[in-house]
Amino acid sequence: MDVAAVGRCAGRCYVSPAFGESRNLRLSLSDSRSLEPAGLKFRGKSQRRLSFFRRIMATDESISARPGETQQINGNIVWHSCPITKCDRQELINQKGCVIWITGLSGSGKSSLACAVSRALYNRGKLSYILDGDNVRHGLNSDLSFKAEDRAENIRRVGEVARLFADAGIICIASLISPYRKERAACRALLPLGDFIEVFMDVPLHVCEARDPKGLYKRARAGEIKGFTGIDDPYEPPLDCEIVIQNNRDENSSLSEMAEIVVSYLDQNGYLKAQAVVENHST
């Protein structure tokens, strides 16, 4: 019995011009009347990407589809084209799909920022979805432990799911410690240029440990948790991320301001509206 091939719709998509050129823009939270929050850094991009194509593998035991419907990759693994493209979906909901990847130590405010960004987008009539590091371990990644190899697999799975959300035209907000640069870079590589927006919650360890909202630092210091990031396992901060947020306060009074800065970045880079596909036809 044939197993229908499952494939990701592929088509042309457009990435808007950069927020700025190669310069960095650092903003300050000290004046709420301007969009200049402290510790915020935007990394502009000047590249345009007019088309993007990625194969996605799915099983098809028969490999019997008609010419033009599927492309065989290896043996029984094929990629199946769909007439509805990413750009079609983006036009339908009037926004561009992307991934906002929030990384930082436990207690740095990642989940709180993710919820605040999602709320700010909702208020603008934009569709988003949060993939929270703890929440995905209740279902999708419930079979994974906290061993090194399982933590890497946890990040890989979230990256793949986030890519699918972005392909659907949704703004996906992934909130995970994701301590290693290599794994974050692998998730970035899954998406078209510019569609992976890394947000670093740059909060010192002593501040995160003082907050300790889940009591994990206390348990790690007592030896009850092994391999805890920041205590007996390293965290590798991003070297060239899109947004850096420094929030060293004990309270989250500036949370809404920080969320608005992330949303402002999306707005400035064209993610809050659909973009027309640009095609050049030779004559």
N, C-alpha and C positions, 0 to 999 in steps of 0.2 A: 504493500500500500504506500502510495507516494506521501511524502511529508513535505508540505508546502514550504518553500523557501521564505525565510523572513529577512527582510533587508531594510536598511535605512534609506529613506528617500534622499536622493542627491540632486543638487542643482546649483545654479549660480547664486552666490550671495555676495553682498557688498558690505565692506567694513568702512565706516565713515572716516573722514580725515582725522588727523590727530588732535588731541586736546591742546597740544602745543608742539613745538619742535623738540629738539633733543634736550632742551634745558629742563631742569627740575623746578617744580613750583612747590614751595613749602608754605603752608598756611598756618595761621594762629587762631587758637580758640579764645583768645583773650577778648575779642570784640565780636559779640554776637550779631552786630549790625552788618557785618561784612562776612563774606564766605572765606574767612581766613583762620580756621581753627589751628591751634598750636599742634605742632608735631605732625601735620598732614603733609604728605609729599605726593605730588602727582608726577608720574613719569609719562611724558607725552610720547606719542608715536606719530610719525609722519607717513607711514606706509599705507598704501591702499591695497586691498585684496579684492579683485573683481570676480574671482571664481575659486571654488574650493571643492575638491572631490576626494572622498575617502571611501575605501572599500570596507565593508563590514561583512563578516563571515556568518553564514547560516547553513544548516544542513539541508540537503535535497538528495535523497537516496536515488532518485531516478535520473537526475540531470537531463530531463526530457523536455524542458521548456522550449518554446519556439524561439527561433533566432531573433535577437533584439530584446528579449525579455530578461535574460540572465547572462551573466558573464562568469564562466568557470574559472576558479582561481587555483584549486588544487584538489584533484580527486572528486569527492562528493561535496566539496565546500564551494558554494557559489554566492555571488552577490546579486540581488534582485532589485531592479530599478522600479521606482514608483512615480506616477505622473504628478503627484502633489509634492512639491519641493519645500525646502525650508523657507524659501522666500515667499511662497504661497501662504504658508502658515503664519509667517511674520506679518504679512499684509493683512491677514484675517484679524489679528489681534492688535495690529498697529504698534508693534514694538520689535526689537531685535533680541534674539536669544543669546545668552552669554552665561558665563560662570563667574560668580564672585566668590573667591576662595579666601576665607578668613582663617588665618593661622596665628598661633601664639600659645603661650604657656597656659596651663590649666589655671582658671581664675583671672585671666586677663580681660574677660568680657566679650569673648567671641560670640557666644550664644545670645547674649543680650543685644549686641550690635546687630546680629543677623535678624532677630525679631524686629528691632527698630527699623532696619532698612526695609524689611518686608512690609511693615506697617506704612512707612513713608511711600513706598511704591503703590500699595493698595489705595492710599489716599489720592494718588494721581491716576488711578484707574489702570494700573499696570499689574500684570500677572507674574507672580514669583512663587518659588517653592524652596523651603529650607531643608537641606540635608544636614542634620545635626549629628555630630560624632557619637553622642550617647544614644540618640534615638535610633540610628540605623543598626545599632547592636541589639536592639529589641526584635528585629525582624530579619532584614537582608543579611546582616553579618552576625547573627546570633550564634553561628557555628564557629566563630573565631575567638581565639584566646588573646592574651596580651603578650605572647611571645613575639620576638622580632619578626619572624616570617609571617605571622598572622596579622601583625600590625601593618606590615607592608601590603598584604592582601586587602586589608580593610580600606586603606587609602586607594588602592587600585580600583576596587569595586565602586567606591564612591565617585571616583573620577570618571568611570565609564557611565554610571547612571547620570551624573551631572552633564556629561556630554549629550546624552539622549534628551534630557530636559532642554538643553540649549538648542538642540536640533529641532525640537518641537516649537521653538520660538519663545520659550519661557526663560525668565531670568532666574537662574538657579543659584541659591546662596548656600555654599558648603562651609560648614563651621566645624573645623577639626584642629586638634593640636598639630597634626602632620609635621612632626619635628625635623624631618630630613629633607634637604634640598633636592636630592635625587628623585625622591618620590613625588614631590610637588612639581618638579620639572617634567616628569613623565605624564602627569595629569595635564599640564599646560600643553604638552605636545599633542594631546588628543584633539585639541580644538583649533579652528582657524586662527590665524594671526590676529591678535587683539581681543579675542573673545574670552580669554582667561585673564581675569582681573584679580591679582593677588593683593590682599589687604593684610598687613602685618600689624597685629596688636602689640606694640612695643612697650610692654609693661615689665618692669624689673621683677626678678624672682621674689625679692623680699616683700614687694607690694602684693603680689599674687598669693604668697604664703600667708601674709597677714589677713587677706580676705578669706581664703580657704573655704569657699561656700559649701563644698561637699565634704569637708573634713579629710580630704585625700592627702594633703601635705602632712598633716599630723600623723596619719597612719604610715605614710612613707618614712617619716623620720623615726617612727617607732619600729621600723623594719617589717611592718605587716604587708607592705606593698613593695615588690621588687621591680626594678627597671622603670621607676617613675620618672617621667621627663622633668628635668630641672634638679632632681635630687641625685639619683644614681644612673641617669641616662641623659645624654646631651640633647639640647635643642639647638638647631642650626638656623639662625635668623636669616631671612631673605637678604640677598645682596643687591637685588635690582627689581624690587616689586613696584607695582603701580601706585599703591597708597600705603603710607605709614601713619599709624595713629598712636600717639603717645598720650596715654591716659593714666597718670600716676595718682589720681585722686582716689580716696577711699570710697566715695560715693559716685553714682552715675548721673550726676546732675547735667552733664554735657552730652548724654547719650543721644538725644534727639538731634543735637547739632552735628555730632559725628555721623549719624545716619544720613543727614541731609547732605553732607559733603560727599558721601559715597554716591548718593542719588544724583548729585550735581555732576559728578564725574561721568555717570551714565548718560545724563542729559547732554553734556558737552560733547560726548563722543558718539551721539546719535543712536543710543540704544533704547530710547523711550519713544521712538517712532519708527515705522517701517521705512525701509529704503528701497527705492526703485532699482531694479536690476539694470545694469549698464551693459549693453551688448553692441559690439561693432561687427557689422556684416560687410565683408569684402564684396566689391562689385566687379 
